[in-house]
Amino acid sequence: MRLGILIQDAAYREALVKKLSSYNNDIFVNVISNKVSSDPDSLILTDIPPFKLDRKVLQAILPRTVFVISSAIDNLPEGCNTIFKYCSIPEIISELSIVYNRLHGNLKGMDHTSKLISVYCETDSYASERCRALAGQIIYLHGGSVLILPLSYINDYGINETGRSNGLSRLLYSIRSGRDRGADGITFTDSYGVSSLILPHGINPVAYLDEDEIRTLIFGLSKRFDTIIADIGTCFRNENISIMKESDNIVLFERGRRITGAEAMIGEDAAEKLIRVKITGDTEDVFAMDDCVKQIYGTARNESNSDGNNKEIRK
């Protein structure tokens, strides 16, 4: 994604460019001095209010421009894209991705602003337990928000609530329409800080979505969570294998009693992202999980909580 930044607030601009440039995304940042970018494929991010732009210029750049606002603005032009100035970096990138994908006719595309980790196991009997443990260790060692997305046929992350039978359908619709701005109505977070979709126990409706719908779901949830763990378990349907191939990391929890053959299914390129974690049932499992998280994120703990620029823009 190519991004042209035309922001008058110098301190904010410098902090934003620094964080965007260091973020693990395929983003090309170009600071624009005093005029809009002539590259029709690039997005424009500016803090100049729409009403201060010439009407012809505004009409020409409106579809590919995101206006940074610090408070509500009345009478915005129809189709105007805005983002709150002090959103977190993942939220900013996700909002930019929505506009970018809409501009290029690819709203359903996989969003990589969140770290996407696919997990599969020798058996489903301990898949959810290992995913919860991995999520908790990521929060402890790395920080950030983590969501577990169940992709197996049985949902082990269910919650008993009424009136939410169409929650998944509503979420997919809101993402497709570009109206979704959060996931509060479809997710819950446990006492350990691990989030899941609000879905019933038993048959998992996510496992019956097609590939485009799963991509759309991940795209929307990426706006809210720093890490998404896709719990595949042993559900090696084509849609899940495709998600595995495009994940940032693939984790296999194994006891060494079965041969899954997943490496052959995902191919050589994706197999390079595979992390194998041996389950022994004793204290060695804790160290193995630590090593797994360090392989995914590196050895340094997330420093976002102590970032000196937090008052200006959150990482």
C-alpha positions as YAML, in Angstrom:
chain: A
units: angstrom
residues:
- id: 1
  name: MET
  ca: [0.00, 0.00, 0.00]
- id: 2
  name: ARG
  ca: [1.35, 3.40, -1.03]
- id: 3
  name: LEU
  ca: [0.57, 6.26, 1.32]
- id: 4
  name: GLY
  ca: [1.10, 9.98, 0.78]
- id: 5
  name: ILE
  ca: [1.11, 11.98, 4.02]
- id: 6
  name: LEU
  ca: [0.14, 15.64, 3.94]
- id: 7
  name: ILE
  ca: [-0.10, 16.58, 7.62]
- id: 8
  name: GLN
  ca: [0.52, 20.06, 8.97]
- id: 9
  name: ASP
  ca: [1.02, 18.99, 12.59]
- id: 10
  name: ALA
  ca: [4.79, 18.39, 12.39]
- id: 11
  name: ALA
  ca: [5.16, 16.52, 15.71]
- id: 12
  name: TYR
  ca: [2.28, 14.19, 14.90]
- id: 13
  name: ARG
  ca: [3.53, 13.71, 11.34]
- id: 14
  name: GLU
  ca: [7.02, 12.70, 12.49]
- id: 15
  name: ALA
  ca: [5.69, 10.27, 15.10]
- id: 16
  name: LEU
  ca: [3.24, 8.75, 12.61]
- id: 17
  name: VAL
  ca: [5.81, 8.32, 9.84]
- id: 18
  name: LYS
  ca: [8.27, 6.73, 12.25]
- id: 19
  name: LYS
  ca: [5.75, 4.22, 13.54]
- id: 20
  name: LEU
  ca: [4.30, 3.40, 10.13]
- id: 21
  name: SER
  ca: [7.77, 2.91, 8.67]
- id: 22
  name: SER
  ca: [8.81, 0.57, 11.48]
- id: 23
  name: TYR
  ca: [5.57, -1.40, 11.50]
- id: 24
  name: ASN
  ca: [5.68, -4.86, 9.95]
- id: 25
  name: ASN
  ca: [3.55, -4.06, 6.91]
- id: 26
  name: ASP
  ca: [4.02, -3.56, 3.20]
- id: 27
  name: ILE
  ca: [3.47, 0.19, 3.40]
- id: 28
  name: PHE
  ca: [5.39, 2.76, 1.34]
- id: 29
  name: VAL
  ca: [5.23, 6.18, 3.02]
- id: 30
  name: ASN
  ca: [5.79, 9.39, 1.10]
- id: 31
  name: VAL
  ca: [5.66, 12.75, 2.91]
- id: 32
  name: ILE
  ca: [3.97, 15.33, 0.70]
- id: 33
  name: SER
  ca: [5.10, 18.93, 1.12]
- id: 34
  name: ASN
  ca: [2.29, 21.20, 0.00]
- id: 35
  name: LYS
  ca: [0.25, 19.49, -2.70]
- id: 36
  name: VAL
  ca: [-1.64, 16.28, -3.17]
- id: 37
  name: SER
  ca: [0.04, 13.24, -4.68]
- id: 38
  name: SER
  ca: [-0.34, 12.76, -8.42]
- id: 39
  name: ASP
  ca: [-0.08, 8.97, -8.08]
- id: 40
  name: PRO
  ca: [-3.65, 7.71, -8.59]
- id: 41
  name: ASP
  ca: [-2.84, 4.40, -6.85]
- id: 42
  name: SER
  ca: [-1.70, 5.97, -3.58]
- id: 43
  name: LEU
  ca: [-3.80, 6.97, -0.60]
- id: 44
  name: ILE
  ca: [-3.62, 10.46, 0.87]
- id: 45
  name: LEU
  ca: [-3.67, 10.98, 4.64]
- id: 46
  name: THR
  ca: [-4.15, 14.61, 5.61]
- id: 47
  name: ASP
  ca: [-5.24, 16.78, 8.52]
- id: 48
  name: ILE
  ca: [-6.40, 19.58, 6.22]
- id: 49
  name: PRO
  ca: [-10.21, 19.83, 6.68]
- id: 50
  name: PRO
  ca: [-12.23, 19.01, 3.54]
- id: 51
  name: PHE
  ca: [-13.91, 22.42, 3.50]
- id: 52
  name: LYS
  ca: [-10.51, 24.13, 3.15]
- id: 53
  name: LEU
  ca: [-9.80, 22.38, -0.15]
- id: 54
  name: ASP
  ca: [-10.87, 23.66, -3.55]
- id: 55
  name: ARG
  ca: [-14.10, 21.92, -4.58]
- id: 56
  name: LYS
  ca: [-12.65, 20.51, -7.81]
- id: 57
  name: VAL
  ca: [-9.56, 19.24, -6.01]
- id: 58
  name: LEU
  ca: [-11.69, 17.68, -3.28]
- id: 59
  name: GLN
  ca: [-13.89, 15.87, -5.81]
- id: 60
  name: ALA
  ca: [-10.83, 14.52, -7.60]
- id: 61
  name: ILE
  ca: [-9.08, 13.12, -4.52]
- id: 62
  name: LEU
  ca: [-12.03, 12.26, -2.24]
- id: 63
  name: PRO
  ca: [-12.18, 8.48, -2.96]
- id: 64
  name: ARG
  ca: [-8.50, 7.99, -2.11]
- id: 65
  name: THR
  ca: [-8.17, 10.46, 0.77]
- id: 66
  name: VAL
  ca: [-8.49, 9.87, 4.51]
- id: 67
  name: PHE
  ca: [-8.95, 12.98, 6.64]
- id: 68
  name: VAL
  ca: [-7.42, 12.96, 10.12]
- id: 69
  name: ILE
  ca: [-9.80, 14.55, 12.62]
- id: 70
  name: SER
  ca: [-9.47, 15.27, 16.33]
- id: 71
  name: SER
  ca: [-13.17, 16.05, 16.90]
- id: 72
  name: ALA
  ca: [-16.50, 15.60, 15.16]
- id: 73
  name: ILE
  ca: [-16.99, 17.65, 11.98]
- id: 74
  name: ASP
  ca: [-20.46, 18.55, 10.76]
- id: 75
  name: ASN
  ca: [-21.59, 18.53, 7.13]
- id: 76
  name: LEU
  ca: [-18.84, 16.30, 5.79]
- id: 77
  name: PRO
  ca: [-19.06, 15.63, 2.03]
- id: 78
  name: GLU
  ca: [-20.75, 12.37, 1.08]
- id: 79
  name: GLY
  ca: [-18.21, 9.57, 0.79]
- id: 80
  name: CYS
  ca: [-15.65, 11.38, 2.94]
- id: 81
  name: ASN
  ca: [-13.23, 9.00, 4.73]
- id: 82
  name: THR
  ca: [-12.17, 10.06, 8.22]
- id: 83
  name: ILE
  ca: [-10.09, 8.64, 11.04]
- id: 84
  name: PHE
  ca: [-9.64, 9.81, 14.62]
- id: 85
  name: LYS
  ca: [-6.24, 11.40, 15.12]
- id: 86
  name: TYR
  ca: [-5.26, 9.42, 18.21]
- id: 87
  name: CYS
  ca: [-6.25, 5.91, 17.13]
- id: 88
  name: SER
  ca: [-3.69, 3.16, 17.61]
- id: 89
  name: ILE
  ca: [-1.39, 2.27, 14.72]
- id: 90
  name: PRO
  ca: [-3.24, -1.03, 13.97]
- id: 91
  name: GLU
  ca: [-6.55, 0.86, 13.86]
- id: 92
  name: ILE
  ca: [-5.10, 3.54, 11.57]
- id: 93
  name: ILE
  ca: [-3.64, 0.97, 9.19]
- id: 94
  name: SER
  ca: [-6.84, -1.03, 9.18]
- id: 95
  name: GLU
  ca: [-8.93, 2.03, 8.31]
- id: 96
  name: LEU
  ca: [-6.47, 2.92, 5.55]
- id: 97
  name: SER
  ca: [-6.65, -0.67, 4.29]
- id: 98
  name: ILE
  ca: [-10.44, -0.45, 4.05]
- id: 99
  name: VAL
  ca: [-10.23, 2.67, 1.87]
- id: 100
  name: TYR
  ca: [-7.36, 1.20, -0.16]
- id: 101
  name: ASN
  ca: [-9.16, -2.09, -0.78]
- id: 102
  name: ARG
  ca: [-12.39, -0.30, -1.64]
- id: 103
  name: LEU
  ca: [-10.47, 1.93, -4.06]
- id: 104
  name: HIS
  ca: [-8.96, -1.10, -5.78]
- id: 105
  name: GLY
  ca: [-12.15, -3.18, -5.61]
- id: 106
  name: ASN
  ca: [-10.72, -5.65, -3.12]
- id: 107
  name: LEU
  ca: [-12.57, -5.13, 0.14]
- id: 108
  name: LYS
  ca: [-12.44, -8.84, 0.89]
- id: 109
  name: GLY
  ca: [-8.62, -8.99, 0.77]
- id: 110
  name: MET
  ca: [-6.65, -10.42, 3.65]
- id: 111
  name: ASP
  ca: [-5.67, -7.70, 6.12]
- id: 112
  name: HIS
  ca: [-2.18, -8.09, 7.53]
- id: 113
  name: THR
  ca: [-2.25, -5.33, 10.11]
- id: 114
  name: SER
  ca: [-2.80, -8.01, 12.74]
- id: 115
  name: LYS
  ca: [-0.38, -10.83, 13.29]
- id: 116
  name: LEU
  ca: [-2.16, -13.90, 11.93]
- id: 117
  name: ILE
  ca: [-1.13, -17.22, 13.48]
- id: 118
  name: SER
  ca: [-2.64, -20.51, 12.32]
- id: 119
  name: VAL
  ca: [-2.60, -23.38, 14.84]
- id: 120
  name: TYR
  ca: [-3.19, -27.03, 14.07]
- id: 121
  name: CYS
  ca: [-2.78, -30.14, 16.22]
- id: 122
  name: GLU
  ca: [-2.54, -33.91, 15.99]
- id: 123
  name: THR
  ca: [-5.95, -34.12, 17.64]
- id: 124
  name: ASP
  ca: [-8.77, -31.73, 18.51]
- id: 125
  name: SER
  ca: [-8.79, -32.95, 22.12]
- id: 126
  name: TYR
  ca: [-6.26, -30.35, 23.24]
- id: 127
  name: ALA
  ca: [-6.43, -27.79, 20.40]
- id: 128
  name: SER
  ca: [-8.44, -25.15, 22.27]
- id: 129
  name: GLU
  ca: [-6.37, -25.63, 25.42]
- id: 130
  name: ARG
  ca: [-3.13, -25.03, 23.51]
- id: 131
  name: CYS
  ca: [-4.57, -22.03, 21.65]
- id: 132
  name: ARG
  ca: [-5.68, -20.44, 24.92]
- id: 133
  name: ALA
  ca: [-2.24, -21.08, 26.43]
- id: 134
  name: LEU
  ca: [-0.54, -19.58, 23.38]
- id: 135
  name: ALA
  ca: [-2.80, -16.52, 23.50]
- id: 136
  name: GLY
  ca: [-2.12, -16.00, 27.20]
- id: 137
  name: GLN
  ca: [1.62, -16.32, 26.73]
- id: 138
  name: ILE
  ca: [1.56, -13.83, 23.84]
- id: 139
  name: ILE
  ca: [-0.22, -11.32, 26.06]
- id: 140
  name: TYR
  ca: [2.25, -11.97, 28.91]
- id: 141
  name: LEU
  ca: [5.47, -11.89, 26.87]
- id: 142
  name: HIS
  ca: [4.57, -9.57, 24.02]
- id: 143
  name: GLY
  ca: [1.46, -7.63, 25.00]
- id: 144
  name: GLY
  ca: [-1.36, -6.40, 22.81]
- id: 145
  name: SER
  ca: [-4.86, -7.73, 22.21]
- id: 146
  name: VAL
  ca: [-5.38, -11.33, 21.07]
- id: 147
  name: LEU
  ca: [-8.44, -12.98, 19.52]
- id: 148
  name: ILE
  ca: [-8.89, -16.72, 18.92]
- id: 149
  name: LEU
  ca: [-10.87, -17.45, 15.76]
- id: 150
  name: PRO
  ca: [-12.25, -21.03, 15.71]
- id: 151
  name: LEU
  ca: [-12.11, -22.70, 12.30]
- id: 152
  name: SER
  ca: [-12.90, -26.27, 13.38]
- id: 153
  name: TYR
  ca: [-16.38, -27.74, 13.03]
- id: 154
  name: ILE
  ca: [-16.94, -27.76, 16.81]
- id: 155
  name: ASN
  ca: [-16.66, -24.44, 18.67]
- id: 156
  name: ASP
  ca: [-14.83, -24.88, 21.98]
- id: 157
  name: TYR
  ca: [-14.97, -21.14, 22.76]
- id: 158
  name: GLY
  ca: [-18.74, -20.82, 23.02]
- id: 159
  name: ILE
  ca: [-20.68, -18.53, 25.30]
- id: 160
  name: ASN
  ca: [-24.33, -18.97, 26.25]
- id: 161
  name: GLU
  ca: [-26.11, -15.76, 25.31]
- id: 162
  name: THR
  ca: [-29.47, -15.26, 23.67]
- id: 163
  name: GLY
  ca: [-30.38, -12.91, 20.87]
- id: 164
  name: ARG
  ca: [-27.06, -13.23, 19.04]
- id: 165
  name: SER
  ca: [-27.90, -15.91, 16.48]
- id: 166
  name: ASN
  ca: [-27.34, -13.49, 13.59]
- id: 167
  name: GLY
  ca: [-24.30, -11.78, 15.10]
- id: 168
  name: LEU
  ca: [-21.83, -13.34, 12.67]
- id: 169
  name: SER
  ca: [-23.97, -12.46, 9.65]
- id: 170
  name: ARG
  ca: [-24.35, -8.87, 10.86]
- id: 171
  name: LEU
  ca: [-20.60, -8.58, 11.40]
- id: 172
  name: LEU
  ca: [-19.83, -9.86, 7.90]
- id: 173
  name: TYR
  ca: [-22.36, -7.45, 6.41]
- id: 174
  name: SER
  ca: [-20.95, -4.47, 8.30]
- id: 175
  name: ILE
  ca: [-17.41, -5.30, 7.19]
- id: 176
  name: ARG
  ca: [-18.43, -5.64, 3.55]
- id: 177
  name: SER
  ca: [-20.32, -2.36, 3.64]
- id: 178
  name: GLY
  ca: [-17.38, -0.55, 5.24]
- id: 179
  name: ARG
  ca: [-19.50, 0.51, 8.22]
- id: 180
  name: ASP
  ca: [-17.82, -1.60, 10.88]
- id: 181
  name: ARG
  ca: [-15.79, 0.38, 13.39]
- id: 182
  name: GLY
  ca: [-15.25, -2.17, 16.14]
- id: 183
  name: ALA
  ca: [-16.00, -5.65, 17.39]
- id: 184
  name: ASP
  ca: [-17.63, -4.94, 20.75]
- id: 185
  name: GLY
  ca: [-20.95, -6.49, 19.79]
- id: 186
  name: ILE
  ca: [-19.54, -9.80, 18.56]
- id: 187
  name: THR
  ca: [-16.55, -10.53, 20.85]
- id: 188
  name: PHE
  ca: [-15.94, -11.06, 24.55]
- id: 189
  name: THR
  ca: [-12.73, -11.08, 26.60]
- id: 190
  name: ASP
  ca: [-11.99, -13.44, 29.48]
- id: 191
  name: SER
  ca: [-10.18, -12.68, 32.73]
- id: 192
  name: TYR
  ca: [-6.82, -13.46, 31.10]
- id: 193
  name: GLY
  ca: [-7.34, -10.87, 28.36]
- id: 194
  name: VAL
  ca: [-8.01, -13.44, 25.61]
- id: 195
  name: SER
  ca: [-10.88, -12.59, 23.26]
- id: 196
  name: SER
  ca: [-13.21, -14.84, 21.28]
- id: 197
  name: LEU
  ca: [-16.26, -14.44, 19.08]
- id: 198
  name: ILE
  ca: [-19.62, -14.53, 20.84]
- id: 199
  name: LEU
  ca: [-20.91, -17.77, 19.35]
- id: 200
  name: PRO
  ca: [-22.72, -20.73, 20.92]
- id: 201
  name: HIS
  ca: [-21.08, -23.99, 21.92]
- id: 202
  name: GLY
  ca: [-21.26, -26.89, 19.50]
- id: 203
  name: ILE
  ca: [-21.58, -26.49, 15.74]
- id: 204
  name: ASN
  ca: [-19.29, -23.68, 14.64]
- id: 205
  name: PRO
  ca: [-20.83, -21.42, 11.95]
- id: 206
  name: VAL
  ca: [-17.40, -20.00, 11.05]
- id: 207
  name: ALA
  ca: [-16.32, -23.46, 9.83]
- id: 208
  name: TYR
  ca: [-19.07, -23.33, 7.19]
- id: 209
  name: LEU
  ca: [-18.05, -19.99, 5.71]
- id: 210
  name: ASP
  ca: [-16.43, -19.99, 2.30]
- id: 211
  name: GLU
  ca: [-12.91, -18.67, 1.76]
- id: 212
  name: ASP
  ca: [-14.00, -15.17, 0.78]
- id: 213
  name: GLU
  ca: [-16.18, -14.89, 3.89]
- id: 214
  name: ILE
  ca: [-13.34, -16.02, 6.16]
- id: 215
  name: ARG
  ca: [-11.04, -13.48, 4.53]
- id: 216
  name: THR
  ca: [-13.66, -10.79, 5.08]
- id: 217
  name: LEU
  ca: [-14.00, -11.81, 8.73]
- id: 218
  name: ILE
  ca: [-10.25, -11.67, 9.33]
- id: 219
  name: PHE
  ca: [-10.10, -8.34, 7.50]
- id: 220
  name: GLY
  ca: [-12.69, -6.82, 9.83]
- id: 221
  name: LEU
  ca: [-11.35, -8.30, 13.07]
- id: 222
  name: SER
  ca: [-7.86, -7.08, 12.20]
- id: 223
  name: LYS
  ca: [-9.05, -3.54, 12.84]
- id: 224
  name: ARG
  ca: [-9.49, -4.33, 16.51]
- id: 225
  name: PHE
  ca: [-6.92, -6.96, 17.53]
- id: 226
  name: ASP
  ca: [-3.14, -7.00, 17.37]
- id: 227
  name: THR
  ca: [-2.99, -10.79, 17.00]
- id: 228
  name: ILE
  ca: [-5.49, -13.29, 15.59]
- id: 229
  name: ILE
  ca: [-4.99, -16.99, 16.32]
- id: 230
  name: ALA
  ca: [-6.83, -19.19, 13.81]
- id: 231
  name: ASP
  ca: [-7.63, -22.47, 15.60]
- id: 232
  name: ILE
  ca: [-7.72, -25.00, 12.78]
- id: 233
  name: GLY
  ca: [-7.31, -28.07, 14.97]
- id: 234
  name: THR
  ca: [-7.51, -30.98, 12.52]
- id: 235
  name: CYS
  ca: [-9.99, -29.34, 10.14]
- id: 236
  name: PHE
  ca: [-7.87, -29.41, 6.98]
- id: 237
  name: ARG
  ca: [-10.53, -28.25, 4.52]
- id: 238
  name: ASN
  ca: [-9.30, -26.26, 1.51]
- id: 239
  name: GLU
  ca: [-10.45, -22.93, 2.94]
- id: 240
  name: ASN
  ca: [-8.42, -23.45, 6.13]
- id: 241
  name: ILE
  ca: [-5.34, -24.60, 4.22]
- id: 242
  name: SER
  ca: [-5.52, -21.39, 2.21]
- id: 243
  name: ILE
  ca: [-5.61, -19.35, 5.44]
- id: 244
  name: MET
  ca: [-2.64, -21.31, 6.77]
- id: 245
  name: LYS
  ca: [-0.63, -20.50, 3.66]
- id: 246
  name: GLU
  ca: [-1.23, -16.76, 4.10]
- id: 247
  name: SER
  ca: [-0.64, -16.69, 7.85]
- id: 248
  name: ASP
  ca: [2.40, -14.96, 9.29]
- id: 249
  name: ASN
  ca: [3.18, -18.07, 11.34]
- id: 250
  name: ILE
  ca: [1.91, -21.65, 11.55]
- id: 251
  name: VAL
  ca: [2.17, -23.53, 14.86]
- id: 252
  name: LEU
  ca: [1.85, -27.30, 15.18]
- id: 253
  name: PHE
  ca: [1.27, -28.75, 18.65]
- id: 254
  name: GLU
  ca: [2.17, -32.43, 18.59]
- id: 255
  name: ARG
  ca: [2.86, -35.41, 20.83]
- id: 256
  name: GLY
  ca: [4.58, -37.38, 18.09]
- id: 257
  name: ARG
  ca: [1.90, -40.06, 17.90]
- id: 258
  name: ARG
  ca: [0.38, -39.13, 14.52]
- id: 259
  name: ILE
  ca: [1.64, -37.94, 11.16]
- id: 260
  name: THR
  ca: [-0.61, -35.11, 9.91]
- id: 261
  name: GLY
  ca: [1.10, -34.50, 6.57]
- id: 262
  name: ALA
  ca: [0.22, -30.79, 6.83]
- id: 263
  name: GLU
  ca: [3.63, -29.76, 5.49]
- id: 264
  name: ALA
  ca: [2.83, -31.39, 2.18]
- id: 265
  name: MET
  ca: [-0.59, -29.72, 2.08]
- id: 266
  name: ILE
  ca: [0.64, -26.19, 2.71]
- id: 267
  name: GLY
  ca: [3.68, -26.42, 0.41]
- id: 268
  name: GLU
  ca: [7.35, -25.60, 0.84]
- id: 269
  name: ASP
  ca: [6.96, -21.81, 1.09]
- id: 270
  name: ALA
  ca: [4.40, -21.97, 3.89]
- id: 271
  name: ALA
  ca: [6.29, -24.78, 5.61]
- id: 272
  name: GLU
  ca: [9.13, -22.33, 6.22]
- id: 273
  name: LYS
  ca: [6.77, -20.49, 8.62]
- id: 274
  name: LEU
  ca: [6.00, -23.68, 10.56]
- id: 275
  name: ILE
  ca: [6.89, -23.87, 14.27]
- id: 276
  name: ARG
  ca: [6.62, -27.32, 15.84]
- id: 277
  name: VAL
  ca: [5.91, -27.47, 19.58]
- id: 278
  name: LYS
  ca: [6.25, -30.84, 21.30]
- id: 279
  name: ILE
  ca: [3.72, -31.51, 24.09]
- id: 280
  name: THR
  ca: [5.08, -33.62, 26.95]
- id: 281
  name: GLY
  ca: [2.58, -32.93, 29.72]
- id: 282
  name: ASP
  ca: [5.17, -31.64, 32.19]
- id: 283
  name: THR
  ca: [6.99, -28.39, 32.97]
- id: 284
  name: GLU
  ca: [8.91, -28.52, 29.70]
- id: 285
  name: ASP
  ca: [5.71, -27.42, 27.96]
- id: 286
  name: VAL
  ca: [6.00, -23.98, 29.57]
- id: 287
  name: PHE
  ca: [9.49, -23.42, 28.18]
- id: 288
  name: ALA
  ca: [8.43, -24.76, 24.78]
- id: 289
  name: MET
  ca: [5.57, -22.24, 24.67]
- id: 290
  name: ASP
  ca: [7.94, -19.42, 25.62]
- id: 291
  name: ASP
  ca: [10.29, -20.41, 22.81]
- id: 292
  name: CYS
  ca: [7.37, -20.51, 20.38]
- id: 293
  name: VAL
  ca: [6.29, -16.94, 21.24]
- id: 294
  name: LYS
  ca: [9.89, -15.73, 20.96]
- id: 295
  name: GLN
  ca: [10.20, -17.29, 17.51]
- id: 296
  name: ILE
  ca: [7.06, -15.47, 16.43]
- id: 297
  name: TYR
  ca: [7.76, -12.04, 17.91]
- id: 298
  name: GLY
  ca: [11.45, -12.04, 18.77]
- id: 299
  name: THR
  ca: [12.97, -11.86, 22.23]
- id: 300
  name: ALA
  ca: [12.09, -8.25, 23.05]
- id: 301
  name: ARG
  ca: [8.89, -7.55, 24.97]
- id: 302
  name: ASN
  ca: [6.40, -5.17, 23.43]
- id: 303
  name: GLU
  ca: [7.39, -1.66, 24.54]
- id: 304
  name: SER
  ca: [4.14, 0.01, 23.61]
- id: 305
  name: ASN
  ca: [3.16, 0.48, 27.27]
- id: 306
  name: SER
  ca: [6.24, 2.61, 27.89]
- id: 307
  name: ASP
  ca: [6.46, 4.40, 24.55]
- id: 308
  name: GLY
  ca: [7.25, 8.05, 25.08]
- id: 309
  name: ASN
  ca: [5.01, 9.05, 22.18]
- id: 310
  name: ASN
  ca: [1.91, 7.38, 23.61]
- id: 311
  name: LYS
  ca: [0.27, 10.72, 24.36]
- id: 312
  name: GLU
  ca: [0.57, 11.67, 20.72]
- id: 313
  name: ILE
  ca: [-0.20, 8.39, 19.02]
- id: 314
  name: ARG
  ca: [-0.54, 4.89, 20.42]
- id: 315
  name: LYS
  ca: [1.41, 2.06, 18.89]
...
